[in-house]
Amino acid sequence: MSPFDTLVRGEFEAMISIGAAENTRSLTNVDPARQSLRAKAHAPLMRRFMERSAAGEFRWVGTLYPTNAYAQDADTSLADFEDYVYATTYADADDPVGEWAIGTNKKIDRFIKNILFDEKIGGTIHMAVGAGYPETGAKNVSASHWDMICDMRQGGRITVDGTPFYDSGEFLV
């Protein structure tokens, strides 16, 4: 583990993380068993990060900087991807929109193979298995956190106490 990462997540008060991958497929030929070993080795650090975040001792935010690699994953040019990122993150708005388990950002209108964006697509829902963020009331401890997204725009319903709440990507209340 990186001593710097350990210091940041263990003792800093805040972290701003900006992803800027040049190669989003760098782990393609790495044995999944080795990737799992790395995740298990980092689990205590992730657990500490989540505990400190939940206790209000550590504030963090993450985003990405548009790169050719991200643009290629999104099947678009870098210039178009830059425009997409800035528009969908409301970077020019006075009150940027946050993220919920139900995707509410209608400006994010397509999957680009980047979870930071894809899980917020307006008309989708997402959930995760593995480690949960304690500040949300989650109790699960794991070496991994795996997000899954379901596109509800072409059908799908959420009901609350028998009453339709969300249908085909739209709130009914």
N, C-alpha and C positions, 0 to 999 in steps of 0.2 A: 504494500500500500504506500501511496505517496505520503511522505511526512507533511507536505503542504496541505493536501486534502484532509488529512487527519487534524491538522491545526485549524483549518477553516471551519470544518463541520463540528469540531469539538470545542473551539474557544472563541471564534469570531462572533460578533453580534449580528452580522448581516452578510448576505452573499447575493451578488448579481451574476447570473450565469448566462452567457451568450454562446450558443452553439454556432459553429461556423465550419462544418465538416467539408473537407476537400474530397473525401471518399466515403460515401455512406455505406459502402459494401466491403470495408476493410476487414471485417471478420468472416467473410464468406467461406474461406478455406480453413478457418480455425475450428478444430474439433469441438463440438458442443459440450463434451465432457470437460474440456479445459475452460470453456466459457462458464460452465456451472461452478467449477472450482473457484474461479475468480469471484463470481457472485457470492458464493458462500464465505470466502475470505473477507469480502467487503460488507457482509451482513451486519457485524457489530457497529461499523461506522455508519451505515444507513440507519440502524436502530437508534443510535445516539443522535443523529441528525433529526430524525422524526420526533424523538422525545424532546429535544431542545426546541424544535419548532412548535410543538404542541404546548410547551410550557411558556411560550412567548419569549424565550431566551435567544432565539435565532430566527431572524426574518430572512426570507429568500424569495427570489423571483427568477424565472427563466424564460428565455425567448431564443430566437435564432436570427442570425444575420444571413441574408440571402447569398448563397454561393452557387457556383455552376453545378456542384453535385446535387444540391437540393432542387435546383431548377430541372436538372436532368431527371431526377426521380419523379417530378411533377409533370414531366413531358411538356416542358415549355422553355422558352428562351430565358436567359438571365434577366433581361430587362422586363419581360412580362412577369416573371416571378417576383422581382423587386416590387413592381406595382401591386401585385396580388398581396404580398406580405404586408406592405404598408397600409393598404386599404382594409384588409381583414383584421389587422390588429388595432385599427382605429388610431394609428400613430399620430394623425393630424387632428384628432378630436379632443375637446376639453375634458371629456369624461370617458376614458377607454373602458370597453366592456370586459367583464371578467368571464370566468368559465364555470359551468355547472355540470352536473352529471347528465343533464339533458342539454344537448347542443343547441345554443340559442343564437349563434352568430350567422345570420343569413348572408353576410358577405362572403363567408367561407362556403363555397357552393360546389366543391368537388374534392375528392380525395387526392392528396399529393404525396402520400406515403411518409408523412411526418406526423407523429402522434400529437405534437403540440397544437397542430392545426386540425387534423382530422377529427379528434375527439370533440371539437367545438362546432363542427358543421351544423348549421341550423337544420333541424329536422332529424337529428340522430340522437341516440342515447348511448351512453357508454358506462361500463363498469370495469373494475379491475379485480383480479385475484392476486393473492400474495400479500406483501406488506401493505398495511393501511396507514394513512396519516392520522396520528393520535388526536390531532386537533379537531378531526371530524367525528370523534367518538369511536374510531376503529380500534380493535383490540388485536388484530391478527399480526403476528410477527413472522417474517419470512425473509429469505435472501433475495427474493425477486418481487417485482411489482409489474404485473402484466395487464395492460389496458386492452379491452375489447370494445368494438364499436358496432352498433346495429343501425343501419339506415332505415328510418321509419317513414321516409317521405312517400313511399309507394304503398304504404299500408302498415298497420301495426297500431296497437292501442295500449294505453296505460289507464287502468281504472283505480280509483281510490275509494275504498269502502263501497264498492259496487257502482260508483258513479264514474262515467267516462271523464278523464282528465286531459288526455292527450291522444290525438288520432291523426295518423298519416302525417306526422311531423308538425302538427299544429296544436297549440294549447286550446282547450275548449272552455276554460274558465276565464 
